[in-house]
Amino acid sequence: MAKKISIIGASGYTGGDLLRLALVHPEIEVSQITSERFAGKAAFKLNPNLRGFTKLEFESVKKLSTDIDTIFICTPHKAAAPYVKQFWETGAKIIDLSADFRLHNKDTYAKYYAVHPHPELLQHAVYGIPELHREQIKKARLVACAGCLSTSIILPLAPLIKSRLIPFKGIIADSKIGSSAVGAAFDISTHHPERQGTVRSYKPCGHRHTAEIEQELSEIAGSDVSVGLTPHATEMVRGILSTVHASLDSKISNIDVWKAYRAFFAGSPFVRLVKDQNTLYRYPEPKPVVGTNFADIGFEIDAEKGRIILMSAIDNLVKGSGGQAIQCFNLMNGFDEKAGLWSPGFHPL
């Protein structure tokens, strides 16, 4: 029997893409979708790709039924926590796509966001990267989905941190990200005439996703891990390409890295290792993963300079957001992890 779900904040890019995936999921019945701004408007009028797939209309969250199995929250940061508090006592499973429950420490949250309104609930949240916390997610009632940049950086680093193949300090991540990551609300910096044809560095240090990257990698290491993150806005709409640089204390081989990745990602269907000198697509690129829940990971060892270069590509709205949320939903409900998500991207695009 299909699980009934509701999506709070379904009119944004994150909520819209989550709705797209949920509508074709074999085990999901979308019961309600909310939007205060677009209440009463049909979803397909805002998301024309959904024409013929649903006649659902956006409703006010005040009308949200509690007779559902799972609530997905796709509101901005700081707006989600009150909803989690409101619906926690209903017994429904909650999957929060904002940052409000990603950080375990309320003081760290305050440093990057604001004073947390409901810190007592932080202990109940499981960080939502299935490749790291698959078993915990299966038992969770509250999952805090990872940030898109965080996902693209944690995944290539986690196996090497666990295997202790790289030092825990001095790691640098450079990420190129599409415009959809900033959301559907207008901002002059993401306005097409301002963004087209450019690569723009923003928040070159102190990006808020740094906190969850270091939190998760430090837990794997059992020691403090330091990562510097510098993101760049590009004119592509979807996708993230992260290039991560780490020094090497000793010589390691390609085989060492392959073994670390294959051991860590055994049983992880959405991680693909891409390192192929016999094709145009030698390393991960965003285009082949657009619209999919895959994370493509590659690497090169620079023995002369004593460093390793890691590359990862994801779709920020799927593996970095709605798709990862569905992947967590599948685990929480005992479904095949690939349900509703197992499809290739487009080529050419």
C-alpha positions as a Markdown table, in Angstrom:
| # | Residue | x | y | z |
|---|---|---|---|---|
| 1 | Met | 0.0 | 0.0 | 0.0 |
| 2 | Ala | 1.4 | 3.4 | -1.0 |
| 3 | Lys | 2.6 | 5.8 | 1.7 |
| 4 | Lys | 0.8 | 9.1 | 1.9 |
| 5 | Ile | 3.0 | 12.1 | 1.9 |
| 6 | Ser | 2.7 | 15.9 | 2.1 |
| 7 | Ile | 5.2 | 18.4 | 0.8 |
| 8 | Ile | 5.5 | 21.7 | 2.7 |
| 9 | Gly | 6.9 | 24.4 | 0.4 |
| 10 | Ala | 6.3 | 22.6 | -2.8 |
| 11 | Ser | 6.4 | 25.6 | -5.1 |
| 12 | Gly | 10.2 | 26.2 | -5.0 |
| 13 | Tyr | 12.8 | 24.5 | -7.1 |
| 14 | Thr | 13.6 | 21.9 | -4.4 |
| 15 | Gly | 9.9 | 21.2 | -3.7 |
| 16 | Gly | 9.0 | 21.1 | -7.3 |
| 17 | Asp | 11.7 | 18.6 | -8.2 |
| 18 | Leu | 10.8 | 16.5 | -5.1 |
| 19 | Leu | 7.2 | 16.5 | -6.3 |
| 20 | Arg | 8.3 | 15.4 | -9.8 |
| 21 | Leu | 10.0 | 12.4 | -8.3 |
| 22 | Ala | 7.3 | 11.6 | -5.8 |
| 23 | Leu | 4.5 | 11.5 | -8.5 |
| 24 | Val | 6.1 | 8.6 | -10.4 |
| 25 | His | 7.3 | 6.7 | -7.3 |
| 26 | Pro | 5.6 | 3.3 | -7.1 |
| 27 | Glu | 5.1 | 3.5 | -3.3 |
| 28 | Ile | 4.1 | 7.1 | -2.9 |
| 29 | Glu | 0.7 | 8.8 | -2.9 |
| 30 | Val | 1.1 | 12.6 | -2.8 |
| 31 | Ser | -1.7 | 13.7 | -0.5 |
| 32 | Gln | -1.1 | 17.5 | -0.2 |
| 33 | Ile | 1.3 | 20.2 | -1.4 |
| 34 | Thr | 1.6 | 23.6 | 0.3 |
| 35 | Ser | 2.5 | 27.1 | -0.7 |
| 36 | Glu | 1.3 | 30.2 | 1.0 |
| 37 | Arg | 2.1 | 32.4 | -2.0 |
| 38 | Phe | 0.5 | 30.1 | -4.6 |
| 39 | Ala | -2.4 | 28.6 | -2.6 |
| 40 | Gly | -5.2 | 27.6 | -4.9 |
| 41 | Lys | -3.0 | 27.4 | -8.0 |
| 42 | Ala | -2.5 | 24.1 | -9.8 |
| 43 | Ala | 1.0 | 22.7 | -9.4 |
| 44 | Phe | 1.4 | 22.1 | -13.2 |
| 45 | Lys | 0.8 | 25.9 | -13.8 |
| 46 | Leu | 4.0 | 26.6 | -11.9 |
| 47 | Asn | 5.8 | 23.4 | -13.0 |
| 48 | Pro | 4.8 | 22.8 | -16.6 |
| 49 | Asn | 6.7 | 19.5 | -16.7 |
| 50 | Leu | 4.0 | 18.1 | -14.4 |
| 51 | Arg | 1.2 | 18.7 | -16.8 |
| 52 | Gly | -0.8 | 15.5 | -17.1 |
| 53 | Phe | 0.8 | 14.0 | -14.0 |
| 54 | Thr | -1.1 | 15.7 | -11.3 |
| 55 | Lys | -4.1 | 17.9 | -10.7 |
| 56 | Leu | -3.0 | 18.8 | -7.2 |
| 57 | Glu | -3.3 | 22.4 | -6.1 |
| 58 | Phe | -1.2 | 24.2 | -3.6 |
| 59 | Glu | -2.8 | 24.7 | -0.2 |
| 60 | Ser | -2.0 | 26.7 | 2.8 |
| 61 | Val | 0.0 | 24.8 | 5.4 |
| 62 | Lys | -2.8 | 25.6 | 7.9 |
| 63 | Lys | -4.9 | 23.0 | 6.0 |
| 64 | Leu | -2.3 | 20.3 | 6.2 |
| 65 | Ser | -3.7 | 17.0 | 7.2 |
| 66 | Thr | -1.8 | 15.0 | 9.9 |
| 67 | Asp | -3.3 | 11.7 | 8.5 |
| 68 | Ile | -0.2 | 11.0 | 6.4 |
| 69 | Asp | 2.9 | 8.9 | 6.7 |
| 70 | Thr | 5.7 | 11.3 | 5.8 |
| 71 | Ile | 6.1 | 15.1 | 5.7 |
| 72 | Phe | 8.7 | 16.6 | 3.5 |
| 73 | Ile | 9.7 | 20.1 | 4.4 |
| 74 | Cys | 11.2 | 22.2 | 1.6 |
| 75 | Thr | 11.1 | 25.6 | 3.2 |
| 76 | Pro | 14.1 | 28.0 | 3.6 |
| 77 | His | 16.5 | 27.6 | 6.5 |
| 78 | Lys | 15.1 | 28.8 | 9.9 |
| 79 | Ala | 11.6 | 28.4 | 8.6 |
| 80 | Ala | 11.6 | 24.6 | 8.8 |
| 81 | Ala | 12.3 | 24.1 | 12.5 |
| 82 | Pro | 8.8 | 25.4 | 13.7 |
| 83 | Tyr | 7.1 | 22.9 | 11.3 |
| 84 | Val | 9.3 | 20.0 | 12.6 |
| 85 | Lys | 8.2 | 21.0 | 16.1 |
| 86 | Gln | 4.6 | 21.3 | 15.1 |
| 87 | Phe | 4.3 | 17.9 | 13.4 |
| 88 | Trp | 6.8 | 15.9 | 15.6 |
| 89 | Glu | 4.0 | 14.8 | 18.0 |
| 90 | Thr | 1.8 | 13.5 | 15.2 |
| 91 | Gly | 4.0 | 10.4 | 14.8 |
| 92 | Ala | 4.6 | 11.1 | 11.1 |
| 93 | Lys | 8.1 | 10.6 | 9.7 |
| 94 | Ile | 9.7 | 14.0 | 8.8 |
| 95 | Ile | 12.3 | 14.6 | 6.1 |
| 96 | Asp | 13.6 | 18.2 | 6.3 |
| 97 | Leu | 15.4 | 19.5 | 3.3 |
| 98 | Ser | 16.5 | 22.7 | 5.0 |
| 99 | Ala | 19.7 | 23.1 | 7.2 |
| 100 | Asp | 17.7 | 23.4 | 10.4 |
| 101 | Phe | 18.6 | 19.9 | 11.8 |
| 102 | Arg | 21.8 | 19.0 | 9.9 |
| 103 | Leu | 24.1 | 20.2 | 12.7 |
| 104 | His | 24.3 | 18.3 | 16.0 |
| 105 | Asn | 25.5 | 21.3 | 18.0 |
| 106 | Lys | 23.2 | 24.2 | 18.7 |
| 107 | Asp | 26.2 | 26.6 | 19.1 |
| 108 | Thr | 27.6 | 25.6 | 15.7 |
| 109 | Tyr | 24.1 | 26.2 | 14.2 |
| 110 | Ala | 24.0 | 29.7 | 15.8 |
| 111 | Lys | 27.4 | 30.5 | 14.4 |
| 112 | Tyr | 26.3 | 29.8 | 10.8 |
| 113 | Tyr | 22.5 | 30.5 | 10.9 |
| 114 | Ala | 20.8 | 31.8 | 14.1 |
| 115 | Val | 19.8 | 30.7 | 17.6 |
| 116 | His | 18.1 | 27.4 | 17.1 |
| 117 | Pro | 14.4 | 27.6 | 18.1 |
| 118 | His | 14.1 | 23.9 | 19.0 |
| 119 | Pro | 17.5 | 22.5 | 20.0 |
| 120 | Glu | 15.8 | 19.7 | 22.0 |
| 121 | Leu | 15.0 | 18.0 | 18.7 |
| 122 | Leu | 18.5 | 18.0 | 17.3 |
| 123 | Gln | 19.3 | 14.8 | 19.1 |
| 124 | His | 16.5 | 13.0 | 17.1 |
| 125 | Ala | 17.8 | 14.0 | 13.6 |
| 126 | Val | 19.9 | 11.7 | 11.4 |
| 127 | Tyr | 22.0 | 13.4 | 8.8 |
| 128 | Gly | 20.6 | 12.4 | 5.4 |
| 129 | Ile | 23.4 | 11.0 | 3.3 |
| 130 | Pro | 22.5 | 7.3 | 2.9 |
| 131 | Glu | 26.0 | 6.3 | 1.9 |
| 132 | Leu | 27.1 | 7.4 | 5.4 |
| 133 | His | 24.2 | 6.7 | 7.6 |
| 134 | Arg | 22.1 | 4.0 | 5.9 |
| 135 | Glu | 21.3 | 2.0 | 9.0 |
| 136 | Gln | 20.5 | 5.0 | 11.2 |
| 137 | Ile | 18.2 | 6.4 | 8.5 |
| 138 | Lys | 16.3 | 3.1 | 8.4 |
| 139 | Lys | 15.3 | 3.6 | 12.1 |
| 140 | Ala | 14.9 | 7.4 | 12.0 |
| 141 | Arg | 11.7 | 9.5 | 12.4 |
| 142 | Leu | 13.5 | 12.7 | 11.5 |
| 143 | Val | 16.0 | 13.0 | 8.7 |
| 144 | Ala | 17.9 | 16.2 | 8.0 |
| 145 | Cys | 18.9 | 16.0 | 4.3 |
| 146 | Ala | 22.4 | 17.1 | 3.5 |
| 147 | Gly | 23.2 | 20.3 | 1.7 |
| 148 | Cys | 24.0 | 20.0 | -2.0 |
| 149 | Leu | 27.5 | 21.4 | -1.8 |
| 150 | Ser | 28.1 | 19.3 | 1.3 |
| 151 | Thr | 27.0 | 16.1 | -0.5 |
| 152 | Ser | 29.4 | 16.8 | -3.4 |
| 153 | Ile | 32.3 | 17.2 | -1.1 |
| 154 | Ile | 31.7 | 14.7 | 1.6 |
| 155 | Leu | 31.2 | 11.7 | -0.7 |
| 156 | Pro | 34.6 | 11.9 | -2.5 |
| 157 | Leu | 36.4 | 12.5 | 0.8 |
| 158 | Ala | 34.7 | 10.1 | 3.2 |
| 159 | Pro | 36.4 | 6.9 | 1.9 |
| 160 | Leu | 39.9 | 8.4 | 2.0 |
| 161 | Ile | 39.3 | 9.9 | 5.5 |
| 162 | Lys | 38.1 | 6.5 | 6.8 |
| 163 | Ser | 41.1 | 4.7 | 5.2 |
| 164 | Arg | 43.4 | 7.4 | 6.5 |
| 165 | Leu | 45.0 | 7.9 | 3.0 |
| 166 | Ile | 45.0 | 11.7 | 3.3 |
| 167 | Pro | 45.8 | 14.1 | 6.2 |
| 168 | Phe | 42.9 | 15.6 | 8.0 |
| 169 | Lys | 44.0 | 19.2 | 7.7 |
| 170 | Gly | 44.6 | 21.5 | 4.7 |
| 171 | Ile | 41.8 | 20.0 | 2.5 |
| 172 | Ile | 40.5 | 22.5 | -0.1 |
| 173 | Ala | 37.3 | 22.2 | -2.0 |
| 174 | Asp | 36.5 | 24.3 | -5.1 |
| 175 | Ser | 32.9 | 24.0 | -6.3 |
| 176 | Lys | 31.1 | 25.2 | -9.4 |
| 177 | Ile | 27.3 | 25.3 | -8.9 |
| 178 | Gly | 24.2 | 26.0 | -11.0 |
| 179 | Ser | 21.8 | 28.9 | -10.5 |
| 180 | Ser | 18.9 | 26.7 | -9.3 |
| 181 | Ala | 20.8 | 26.2 | -6.0 |
| 182 | Val | 19.8 | 29.7 | -4.8 |
| 183 | Gly | 16.1 | 28.9 | -5.1 |
| 184 | Ala | 13.1 | 30.3 | -7.0 |
| 185 | Ala | 13.0 | 33.7 | -5.2 |
| 186 | Phe | 14.4 | 36.6 | -7.2 |
| 187 | Asp | 17.9 | 37.9 | -6.4 |
| 188 | Ile | 19.7 | 40.4 | -8.6 |
| 189 | Ser | 22.9 | 38.3 | -8.4 |
| 190 | Thr | 21.2 | 35.3 | -10.0 |
| 191 | His | 19.2 | 37.3 | -12.5 |
| 192 | His | 20.0 | 35.9 | -15.9 |
| 193 | Pro | 21.6 | 39.0 | -17.4 |
| 194 | Glu | 23.9 | 39.3 | -14.4 |
| 195 | Arg | 24.8 | 35.6 | -14.3 |
| 196 | Gln | 25.0 | 34.6 | -18.0 |
| 197 | Gly | 28.5 | 34.1 | -19.3 |
| 198 | Thr | 30.3 | 34.4 | -16.0 |
| 199 | Val | 31.9 | 32.3 | -13.2 |
| 200 | Arg | 31.5 | 34.2 | -10.0 |
| 201 | Ser | 33.2 | 33.4 | -6.7 |
| 202 | Tyr | 30.9 | 34.0 | -3.7 |
| 203 | Lys | 31.4 | 33.4 | 0.0 |
| 204 | Pro | 35.1 | 32.3 | -0.6 |
| 205 | Cys | 35.5 | 31.4 | 3.1 |
| 206 | Gly | 33.1 | 30.6 | 5.9 |
| 207 | His | 30.4 | 29.1 | 3.7 |
| 208 | Arg | 27.7 | 27.6 | 6.0 |
| 209 | His | 27.9 | 24.1 | 4.4 |
| 210 | Thr | 31.5 | 23.9 | 5.8 |
| 211 | Ala | 30.0 | 23.1 | 9.2 |
| 212 | Glu | 28.2 | 20.0 | 8.1 |
| 213 | Ile | 31.2 | 18.9 | 5.9 |
| 214 | Glu | 33.5 | 19.1 | 8.9 |
| 215 | Gln | 31.0 | 17.6 | 11.2 |
| 216 | Glu | 30.5 | 14.4 | 9.2 |
| 217 | Leu | 34.1 | 13.9 | 8.2 |
| 218 | Ser | 35.3 | 14.4 | 11.7 |
| 219 | Glu | 32.9 | 11.8 | 12.9 |
| 220 | Ile | 34.3 | 9.3 | 10.4 |
| 221 | Ala | 37.9 | 10.2 | 11.3 |
| 222 | Gly | 37.3 | 10.2 | 15.1 |
| 223 | Ser | 39.3 | 13.4 | 15.0 |
| 224 | Asp | 38.9 | 17.0 | 13.8 |
| 225 | Val | 38.9 | 17.4 | 10.0 |
| 226 | Ser | 39.4 | 20.8 | 8.4 |
| 227 | Val | 38.0 | 21.6 | 5.0 |
| 228 | Gly | 38.2 | 25.0 | 3.2 |
| 229 | Leu | 35.3 | 25.6 | 0.8 |
| 230 | Thr | 35.1 | 28.1 | -2.0 |
| 231 | Pro | 32.0 | 27.9 | -4.2 |
| 232 | His | 31.6 | 29.6 | -7.6 |
| 233 | Ala | 28.3 | 30.5 | -9.3 |
| 234 | Thr | 28.1 | 29.5 | -13.0 |
| 235 | Glu | 25.5 | 30.0 | -15.7 |
| 236 | Met | 24.4 | 26.4 | -15.8 |
| 237 | Val | 21.0 | 25.8 | -14.2 |
| 238 | Arg | 21.5 | 22.4 | -12.6 |
| 239 | Gly | 24.6 | 20.7 | -11.4 |
| 240 | Ile | 27.6 | 20.9 | -9.1 |
| 241 | Leu | 31.2 | 20.0 | -10.0 |
| 242 | Ser | 33.5 | 19.9 | -6.9 |
| 243 | Thr | 37.2 | 19.6 | -7.2 |
| 244 | Val | 38.8 | 18.7 | -3.9 |
| 245 | His | 42.6 | 19.0 | -3.2 |
| 246 | Ala | 44.4 | 17.2 | -0.4 |
| 247 | Ser | 48.1 | 16.7 | 0.3 |
| 248 | Leu | 49.7 | 13.3 | 0.7 |
| 249 | Asp | 51.9 | 12.4 | 3.6 |
| 250 | Ser | 53.1 | 9.2 | 1.9 |
| 251 | Lys | 53.0 | 7.6 | -1.5 |
| 252 | Ile | 49.7 | 6.0 | -2.4 |
| 253 | Ser | 48.7 | 4.2 | -5.6 |
| 254 | Asn | 45.6 | 4.3 | -7.8 |
| 255 | Ile | 44.8 | 0.8 | -6.5 |
| 256 | Asp | 44.9 | 2.1 | -2.9 |
| 257 | Val | 42.3 | 4.7 | -3.8 |
| 258 | Trp | 40.1 | 2.3 | -5.8 |
| 259 | Lys | 40.1 | -0.1 | -2.9 |
| 260 | Ala | 39.1 | 2.6 | -0.4 |
| 261 | Tyr | 36.2 | 3.7 | -2.7 |
| 262 | Arg | 35.0 | 0.3 | -3.5 |
| 263 | Ala | 35.0 | -0.8 | 0.1 |
| 264 | Phe | 33.2 | 2.3 | 1.4 |
| 265 | Phe | 30.6 | 2.4 | -1.4 |
| 266 | Ala | 29.8 | -1.3 | -1.5 |
| 267 | Gly | 26.1 | -1.6 | -1.7 |
| 268 | Ser | 25.6 | 2.1 | -2.7 |
| 269 | Pro | 23.9 | 2.0 | -6.1 |
| 270 | Phe | 24.0 | 5.8 | -6.7 |
| 271 | Val | 27.7 | 6.3 | -6.5 |
| 272 | Arg | 29.6 | 5.7 | -9.8 |
| 273 | Leu | 33.4 | 5.9 | -10.0 |
| 274 | Val | 34.5 | 7.7 | -13.2 |
| 275 | Lys | 38.2 | 7.6 | -14.2 |
| 276 | Asp | 38.5 | 6.5 | -17.8 |
| 277 | Gln | 41.3 | 7.7 | -20.2 |
| 278 | Asn | 39.6 | 6.1 | -23.2 |
| 279 | Thr | 36.7 | 8.4 | -23.5 |
| 280 | Leu | 35.8 | 12.1 | -23.8 |
| 281 | Tyr | 34.2 | 11.8 | -20.4 |
| 282 | Arg | 37.4 | 11.0 | -18.4 |
| 283 | Tyr | 36.2 | 12.5 | -15.1 |
| 284 | Pro | 32.9 | 13.4 | -13.5 |
| 285 | Glu | 30.9 | 16.2 | -15.2 |
| 286 | Pro | 27.5 | 17.7 | -14.2 |
| 287 | Lys | 25.7 | 17.1 | -17.5 |
| 288 | Pro | 25.6 | 13.3 | -17.5 |
| 289 | Val | 24.0 | 13.3 | -14.0 |
| 290 | Val | 21.4 | 16.1 | -14.6 |
| 291 | Gly | 17.9 | 14.8 | -13.6 |
| 292 | Thr | 19.4 | 11.8 | -11.8 |
| 293 | Asn | 20.3 | 10.7 | -8.3 |
| 294 | Phe | 23.8 | 9.6 | -9.2 |
| 295 | Ala | 27.0 | 11.0 | -7.7 |
| 296 | Asp | 29.9 | 10.5 | -10.0 |
| 297 | Ile | 33.4 | 10.5 | -8.4 |
| 298 | Gly | 36.9 | 10.5 | -9.9 |
| 299 | Phe | 40.4 | 11.2 | -8.9 |
| 300 | Glu | 44.0 | 11.7 | -10.0 |
| 301 | Ile | 47.2 | 11.4 | -8.0 |
| 302 | Asp | 49.8 | 14.1 | -8.5 |
| 303 | Ala | 52.9 | 12.3 | -7.3 |
| 304 | Glu | 55.2 | 15.1 | -8.3 |
| 305 | Lys | 53.5 | 17.6 | -6.1 |
| 306 | Gly | 52.5 | 15.2 | -3.4 |
| 307 | Arg | 48.7 | 15.7 | -3.7 |
| 308 | Ile | 45.5 | 14.0 | -4.8 |
| 309 | Ile | 42.7 | 15.7 | -6.7 |
| 310 | Leu | 39.2 | 14.4 | -6.3 |
| 311 | Met | 36.3 | 15.3 | -8.5 |
| 312 | Ser | 32.6 | 14.8 | -8.0 |
| 313 | Ala | 29.5 | 15.7 | -9.9 |
| 314 | Ile | 25.9 | 15.7 | -8.8 |
| 315 | Asp | 22.6 | 17.3 | -9.8 |
| 316 | Asn | 22.0 | 19.8 | -6.9 |
| 317 | Leu | 18.2 | 19.4 | -7.1 |
| 318 | Val | 18.3 | 15.6 | -7.1 |
| 319 | Lys | 21.2 | 13.9 | -5.3 |
| 320 | Gly | 21.8 | 17.3 | -3.6 |
| 321 | Ser | 18.2 | 17.6 | -2.5 |
| 322 | Gly | 14.9 | 16.0 | -3.6 |
| 323 | Gly | 16.4 | 12.7 | -4.9 |
| 324 | Gln | 18.4 | 12.2 | -1.7 |
| 325 | Ala | 15.2 | 12.9 | 0.3 |
| 326 | Ile | 13.4 | 10.2 | -1.7 |
| 327 | Gln | 16.4 | 7.8 | -1.2 |
| 328 | Cys | 16.1 | 8.4 | 2.6 |
| 329 | Phe | 12.3 | 7.9 | 2.4 |
| 330 | Asn | 12.9 | 4.5 | 0.8 |
| 331 | Leu | 15.2 | 3.5 | 3.6 |
| 332 | Met | 12.9 | 4.8 | 6.3 |
| 333 | Asn | 10.0 | 2.7 | 4.9 |
| 334 | Gly | 11.8 | -0.5 | 4.0 |
| 335 | Phe | 11.6 | 0.0 | 0.3 |
| 336 | Asp | 14.2 | -0.7 | -2.4 |
| 337 | Glu | 16.7 | 2.2 | -2.1 |
| 338 | Lys | 16.4 | 2.7 | -5.8 |
| 339 | Ala | 12.6 | 2.9 | -6.0 |
| 340 | Gly | 11.5 | 5.9 | -8.0 |
| 341 | Leu | 15.0 | 7.0 | -8.7 |
| 342 | Trp | 16.7 | 4.4 | -10.9 |
| 343 | Ser | 16.9 | 6.1 | -14.3 |
| 344 | Pro | 19.8 | 7.3 | -16.5 |
| 345 | Gly | 20.4 | 10.9 | -17.4 |
| 346 | Phe | 20.2 | 12.4 | -20.9 |
| 347 | His | 22.8 | 12.3 | -23.6 |
| 348 | Pro | 23.3 | 14.6 | -25.4 |
| 349 | Leu | 21.8 | 17.4 | -23.3 |
